């Protein structure tokens, strides 16, 4: 597994680079701990975990700014209730 620590919306976070994930996700708990409130585009979605069976529900999406090598990049991330890390960066990045 590849984990990186970097700034996401000016907050230090642990990011898992997951080349098998089709989308990018942020942990809801991490999102609520951020000082500024990001607008949540509320729409319920469902994904399937890597096992191909277990459903994975999200609450909506938010726009994130991720800092890599002094460059800020933007991406829309799905907000998930339970993740193993702050952010999972998927293939859509």
Beta strands, then each sheet from edge to edge (+ up, - down):
strand 1: 2-8
strand 2: 11-17
strand 3: 25-27
strand 4: 41-48
strand 5: 55-68
strand 6: 71-80
strand 7: 87-89
sheet 1: 1+ 2- 7- 3+ 6+ 5- 4+
end
